């Protein structure tokens, strides 16, 4: 079964292109254009990974990470942003699996996605 990713970005161009790229790489991708829509999707569906932009109107990536921890504490969450003010250590302290700086390098993105999913698979197999 293909691994499922919930992708969240308020930039429609990024959302469309990242979803396309991840699908080509073999992932089943659901896309949400904001944090509130993503939270609604997370209530009713299960995913192997959440990949979200940080800076979005309304429910931002940090709040979405916090919400995800409350309903799916073991699901890896990768956050991404083009802002130089984002502290990647703060993301990890809050329970995130990592941070990806925009503009995205697709090889780096794919590497971080694979690593986060592999760590998740290792955790599940040891239970």
N, C-alpha and C positions, 0 to 999 in steps of 0.2 A: 504494500500500500504506500502511496506517495505521502511524503510528509507535508503537513498543512501549515501554511504561514498566513497570518493576518498582517497585512501591510497597511500602514496608515500614514498618509501625507496629504496636507492641504493644498499642495501644488499639483494640479491635475496632470501636468506634463511629467513630473517625477513619478507620480502614482502609476500612470499608464506605462511608462517605460520600464520602471522597476518591476511591475507585475509581469510584463512581457518577458523581461530577462529571466526572472525567477521561474516562470513557467517553462521557458526553453531549457532551463537547467534541471527540470524534472520535478519541480515543486507544485503542489496544489495551492494556489494563491487566492485568497479573498482580499478585496481592497475596500478601504474606508477612507473617505475624504476629510474626516475630522475625528477627534477623540471621542465625542459623544456617540457617533455612529459606531465606532469601534467598541465602546463599552456595551452598547446594546447587542452587538454581534457576539461579544464574549459571554454574555449572559445565556445565550441559547446554543452556542456551538463550541466545539473543542478544537484547539490548535496545538501544534507542536512548538510554535515560535511566534512571538509578536515582534514585528519590526516597525518602529514608529519614529516619525519626526518628533523633535522636541518642541519647537516653537510653532504652535498652532493656536488659532482663536478658540476661546472656550476651554475645553478640557485639553490641556497641553500634554506633552509626552511624559513629564514627571508625574502628573496626576494620574495619567493612564497607567503608568508603571505601578503606582501605589494601588490603584483599583485592581489591576491584574494580580498583584500579590495577595489581595484579599480573597479573590475567587479562584485563582489557579496558582498557588504559591510555588509550584515547581516548574511552571512554564518559563523557559528562557525569554528574556526581553532584551532586544538590542535597540538602542536609541541612536538617532542620527540627527545632525544639525550642521548648518553652515556657520553658526555663530562661534566666534573664537572665545566667547565668554562661558561656554559650557565646560564644566569640570567633569572629565571622564571618571575621576575617582569618586565624585559625589554620586554618579550613576551607579557605580558598583556598590557603594555604601548603602544605597537605597534598594539594592537587590537586583539591579540590572546585570545582564550578562556581558555588557560591553557597550562601546560607543564607536560610531563611525562618523568621520568628518566629511561634510559635503564641501566641494563637489565630490561625489562618490567615484572611487576607482572600483570598477566592477569586479576585478580579481580580488581586491581586498574585501569587498562586501561579501562575495561568495565564500571566501575563506572564513570570515567571522561567522557567517550563517552556518556553515558546515561544522565549525568548532562548537558553537553553541548547541547545535542539535546532537552532535556526538557526545558531549558532556551529559546532555539530557538522557540519551540512550543508555549511557553507562550507569547513571543514577537509577533509572527504571529497572535495568537488568540486575542490579544489586539488591533490589527490594524483595 
